[in-house]
Amino acid sequence: MIPAPGRRFCGEHGQQEEGNDRKRIPCPLDPKHTVYEDQLQKHLKKCNSREKPKPVYFVQDINAGLKDVAEIPEKQVPISSLSKEELENLIIKLKKASNGLELHLKEQILSHQALQEALNDPKNGESAFKHLKQQNVENVQFLLVERATTRFKVDGKHKRRDSVFERLQVDIQHLCLNKVPILEKKKLPVVGIGKHLCGAATDLALTCLVESYTACCDRENEEPAPKRSRTDKTEVASNNSADNESNKDDCKPVAGIVIALCCHHKCDWMHYVGREFFKSVGLGPVEFNYFQRMSSWATCGMRETTTKASTSEESEDHTDDTEEHEQTFSNTENVSDTLQGILTVEDRKEIGRLCKRLIDHGRIEYLQQRGYKAALQYYTESAVSLENVLLTAVPSPSLIPEPTT
């Protein structure tokens, strides 16, 4: 905030100014900022955090997982308080369930040559990167799904005659893709791209793309036709049949899914799409709750890297990836120290990687059961990011409707 003319401090720190008796209090809508107590009512009417009318594509909990609270595990004890035998039993279950899984992933490190020079320009941040992607494609509509009310400095440049750029301000848990106006009107093929969707957000995104989008289409096709007289029966039947065929052709499965996976410790059994897979290998919510926390051991080694980097001359070249996963390091620090003597650092990293692959395999099975060809691969080197696994999926030929002649 900028101080008002003649003032030394901005509004947030105005109470520190001498002779200022006005009291500032946290905003009840968003405690991250404060407001003068005597102007609270006025502020509430214009605060950016006030509840706004819900957009047409908002459907409460449409992508949420379990509705049965009984199946959601209660809060469990910290891993550091488990006995040696309990921890060993968990690891045995993990290795048994992981037996036979594809643990050695292929490297698919690809890059668009047209972006290299622009991406190396320090002036280009995340929003500029989205703009550059738009510049290198034609006739593509970009829909960015974001919870925050963020508008970046190059948003105004996202304008081309043959493409659309739009931000959907909604939690993906409540997003019904089929009700997004441009998708509803143009019946466009959809490709879902996610950069480091933390934990449960990946599962919510998969449900949104694979289930909710198709389910909304099916419900539209099942809408009852208006009543007609008996003489119109034949005509109505033929028209309905033609309309249904047309609707099925319009309602295609999602054309592709590309998600950079991360933060498995933020996964939630309630929203996890691989619950059936876990049950099929004799695991349940209790084991999942432990494994999702143990998955952070795979990245806790970054603590050493980030500490060294902060004291080196190259620290200013540090990427945003460290900041994204900073919470992981702080959460695992105490656990790692407590487990000294039971598991080595390398053992913990290997167990953490196993937990990640097991959780990810549940997502692969989920997609395969719904007719998608899904795979995991490394999209960058571990030296760049320890969260370097990419999930990709495309519909099998059986899912794609044949064109009508």
N, C-alpha and C positions, 0 to 999 in steps of 0.2 A: 504494500500500500504506500501511496505517496502522501507525505505530510501536507496538510492544508496550508495556504499562504499565511505566513506569520507564525506558524507552529513549528516546534522543534521535532515532535514525534508524530507518527501516523496514528490513525484511529485505534489500531490494536494496542498501542503502547501509550495512548494519550493520558492514561491515569498517572503515568510517571511524571508528567509535567506539573510544575509547581502551580498551585492555585486552581487545580482542576479537581473539583469535588464530585464529578459525575462518575458513577460506578458502571463498569463494564462487566457483563455476565456472558457465559457461553450461550450460544444460540441453541434453543431447545430442538431445532430441526437438524442442526449439524454442529456438534460441540467443537469442531475444528476451528471455528472462528467465533469472535465475540461481538457483542453489540451493546450500546448504551442501554441501561435498564429503563430509562425514561422514554426510549424510542423503540422498545421491544415490539409493541403491537404494529407500529408502522413498518418495522423491518420484516415481520412475519408475512406481511402481504406481498412483499417483493423479493424475499429471500430465494436464491436460486435452488435451495434444497427443499423448497415446499413441494408438496405432492401435486403433480400435474395430471391432466386428463390422460388416461391410458390410450395408447395408440391402437389402431384396429388389429394389429398383429399380436397384441398382448392377450394371452390366454393363461390364466393363473395355473402354475405348476403343470403345464402340459407336457413338459419334458422331465418332470421329477420322477424319481424311481419308486421305491416301496411306499405304499400307503399304510401297510400293516406295521404299526409301531412295535408289536411284539417281536418281530424278527430283527429289529435293529438292536445291536448289542449295547449293553449299558457301558458306562465309562469303565475302562479297565485299568489295572495297576500299571505303573511305569515298567518298562522293560528292565530297567536297572535293578528293580526289586525282585525280579524272578530268580528262583534258585538255579543252580547249575543244571540240575536234572530237568527242570521245566524248560530252560533255554535249549538244552540239547534235544529234547523231544520236539520242540518247535522246528529246529533246524532239520531234524530227521523227516518230519512231515513235509517241509519245504522241498528238500532234495528228492523225496519220493514223488511228490506232485510234479516236480520239474523234470523228472526222468523222461527222456524221449522228446522233449521240446527242442526246437531249433534255437540254440543259445548263441551260435556263432553267426552273426548277421553279415550280409553282404554290404560292401561299401558302395554307395551310389552318390558320390560327391560330384554334383553337377552345378553349373553356373551359366547364366546368360551373359554372353560376351558383351552385349550392348550395355550392360549395367556396370561393368568393371570400373571404368574411369569415373563414372558418377558416384559409385559407392565408396570409392577411395577419397572422394572430396569431403573433408571434415565438415563442410557447411551442410551436408545432406544428412538429416536425422531420419527417424523412423517414418514420419509423415512424408518426407521427401521421397523416401524409398517407395511408398505406395504410389506416389505421383509418377515416379519413374517406371514402375510396372505398368501403369496405365498408358504411358506414352509408347510402350513397346508392344501394345496389342491393339487390335482394331475391333470395333463393334462388340465391346464387352461392357457389361454393366457391373459396377462394383458396389456391393452392399457391405458396409463395415458394422459389425455387431459389437456394441460397447456399452458397458454399464455406466461409465462416467460421462459427464457432460463436457467432453473434450473437443475442442476445435483447434487444429494445428495451423501453423502459419502459412502452409502452402495449400490449404483446403480450397482456396479461391482459384487455384490453378487446375483443379480437377474438372475441367470443362472442355468437352469435345462434342462435336455434332453427332458422332456415331456411337457415343458411349455415355453412361450415367454414373455419377459418383454420389453415394448417399450413405449417411450414418444412421443406423437404427439404434436409438438409445433405449436398450432394454436388456434385462438379464436374460441370458440364453435359456435359463430355466423356464421362462414364460414366453418364449418366441415361437409363434406358429408361422412357419415360413410361407405356407400356402395363402396366408392372409396379407402378406406384404403386397401392396398395390401393384408394383411393377411386375412381380411374379404372377400375380393373379390375372393380370391383364394380358401379358405377353406370353405366358406359359413357357418361360425360358428354361433351358437346361441349367442345372445348378451344380457348381463345383464348390465344395467346402474346403477352405484353407484356414488352418489355425497355427499361429506361432506361439509355442510354449503355453498351451492352455493348461493351467495348473490343475492337477489332480482331477477332482470331480467335474471341472469345467469340460474336460475332454469327453467324459461320459455323457454329460448333458448335451454336448454338441453332436455326438453320435446319435443319441436318441432323437434329437431335433431333425437331423438329416435323414436318418434311416426309417424311423417310425412315424414321428409326428407329421412330417411333410406328406408321406404317402397316405397316412390315415385320414388327414384332412381332405385329400383328394377323393378318397373312397367315400367319405361321408357326403361330399358334394354329389357324387354319382348316385347315391342311394336316396336322394331327396324325393319324396312322393310327388307324382305328377298330379296336376289338377283334375278334378272330376269332369268326366265328359258323358254325353248321352250314349245309349247303346249303339246307335247308328255310327258313332265315331270310333267304336272299339278297335276295328281293324286298323284304321288310320293311326290311332293313338299308339297301338302296339308297335306298328312299324316305325313310327317316329321315335318312340322311346328306345327301341332297339338301335336305331341309327344314332341317337343322341348318346347312348351309353358307349357305343363303339367309339364315337368321336371323343368323349370324355376320357376314355381309357388311353386313346392315342395322345391326348393332350397331357395326361398325367404320367410323365415318365419318371423313373427312379432318378435319384441324384447321380449325376454323370461321373463324379469323382470325389474322393476325400483325400486330403493331404494334411496331416496334423503332426507338428513337432511336439513330442511328448515330454512332459517334465513333472516334477513335484509330486511323485506318487504318494508321498507322505500326506498329501492333502486330499487323497481319494476318500470316498465315503461309501460304505456298503449300501446305503439307501439309494444312491444314484448309480452305483457301479453296474455296468451292462454285462459283466461276465459272471454274474452270480450263479447261473446254471452250470457253467464250466467248473467253478469252485466246488459246487455240490457234487459234480460228477467224479471228482478226484478225492472225495471224502473230506472236504474242507467246508467251513462255514463262516459266519460273521465274526466269530471269536478269533479264528486264525487270520482272517483277512485284516482285522483290526491290528494285530501284531505285525503282520507282514508289511502293511502299508507304512508303519512307523519304521520298521527295520530297513525299508527300501532307502531311507535317507543315508544309510551307511555307505552306499555306493558313491555319494558325492561329498561325504564329510572330509575327504582328502583335500578338497578345494580350500579348506581353512589354511593349510600350510602354504598353498600356492598364493592365495590372496594376501597372506601376511608378508611373504617375501616380496610380492609385487608392489606392495604399498611402500616398501623402503627402497625399491630400485628406481633407476632413472626412467624406466619405461612405464612407470605406474600411470602416467597420464594417458597411455594408450589402452588402458583397461576397458573392456567392453561392458555393456549393460547387463550381460549375462550374469556377472558376479552379483550385481545388485538384485537381480531377479531372484536369485537363489540364496540371498544372504540369510533369510529366515531359516533355511535348512541347516546352515552351519551352526547357528546359535542353538537350535533345538537338539542337535546331535552331540554337541560338545560334551555335556555332562554324561551322556550315555556312553560315549567312547571311553572317557576316562574311567568310568565305573567298571567297564568290562575288561580293563587291563588284567591280564593274568588268565582270563577265560578264553578270549579270542584275540588273535593278532590283528593288526591293522589290515593286513591283506585279506585275512579271513573275513573280516567284517565287510570289506569292500565287495568280496565275491558273493557273500550272502545278500548284500544289498542289491547287487546286480541280478541275482536269482529272483529276488522278490519283485523287482521291476519287470523282468521278463515274464514271470508267472502272471502278474496283473495284466500285462500287455497281451499275453496269449489269450486271456479271457475275452479281451476286446476283439481279437482276431476271430475267435470262435463265434462270437456274437454276430460279426459281420458275415462270416461264411454261412451261418445258419439262415441268414436273410438274403442269400443269393449274391453275395459280393465276393470278388476275388481280392483278398486282403493280404498284406505283407508288411514286415518290419525291415528296415535297413538303416545303416548309418549314413547320415547326410553331411556330416563333417567330422573332422578328426577330434579325438578326445582332448587333445591339447588346446583346441579352440573352445570346446564346451563338453563337460561330462554328460550333459543332457543332450546327446547327439543322435537320438533314435527318432526315425520318422515312420509314421503309420500311413500307408496308402491303401486305397480301395477303389475298385471300379466294379460296376455291375456285371454279373455274368450274362452271357448272351440270352439266357432263358428269361432274364428280368426285363430285357428291352423289348417293347412291343413291336411286332412286325408292321411295316407300313401297309396301309390299306390300298388296294388297287382300284 
